[in-house]
Amino acid sequence: MQKFNNAGKMVRVKAVIEYDGSDYYGWQLQKGQRTIQGELEQALKVLFKKRIPVTGSGRTDTGVHARGQVAHFDIPEFDLQKLKRALNGLLKEDIVVKELNVSAPDFHARFDATQRWYRYYISPEPTALNRRYAWTILTPLNLTLMQVGAEMIKPVKDFRSFCKVKSEVKHHRCKILESRWLRWGDLLVYEIAADRFLHGMVRAIVGSLAAIGSGKITLKEFKEIIQSGDRRLVPQAAPARGLVLERVVY
């Protein structure tokens, strides 16, 4: 294995990471549990013989995936292509470091992000290959009504209704940049972008929109949920497996 020197000039590295979150307890370090952050820090520790803290753009929940998670960490200056190969050699196949670049010394993966883009995948039929990456809903869904519901999200400023009750946040304000449904072959895909997201927010929104599509709630009731600020009124939260953090913009 390539020798990694701890004595060089320190640089901040911006990393783009892809992962299948099915077998992990989310991004954030948790004692006694496998997490994405924990696996990355363990691989860096093997290479540099000390803990290298890794900071992500956000904390994806248990079972949530990412195609373009962004993180930063500080290391002694080194050939980043060699580092990328070394990290991918140590990590399991369900975590892949896609890019490593030297960033500005004060770059912050979380606080400097201006946009976060998520997609949620729904399959109308059981699927063996996509069972870990899509929510199977056999009930026919009215996509037209779901699209109207998605449009209703755009002007909303306070997302208290869609935040997990015990989340510790200073405020519930989010600026929505996109909210729409797409049809990709047999899949229904919900695309949402915002400056920030609350804990459980996307899954609560998707669950509500799916409830509109299946006739469980009306658009009027959805509006009442938005205005209520009461998370308990959300009819269902979509399962984690269909959610993917697609990209983060700076």
SULHU-V131982 format. One record per helix or strand of 3 or more residues. SS is the DSSP state (@ for helix, = for strand). FROM is the first residue (numbers start at 1). TO is the last residue. If there is no record, write none. Layout:
ss=SS from=FROM to=TO
ss=SS from=FROM to=TO
//
This chain:
ss== from=10 to=19
ss=@ from=21 to=23
ss=@ from=36 to=48
ss== from=65 to=76
ss=@ from=80 to=90
ss== from=95 to=102
ss== from=115 to=123
ss=@ from=143 to=154
ss=@ from=160 to=162
ss== from=176 to=184
ss== from=187 to=194
ss=@ from=201 to=214
ss=@ from=219 to=228
ss=@ from=231 to=233
ss=@ from=240 to=242
ss== from=243 to=249
//
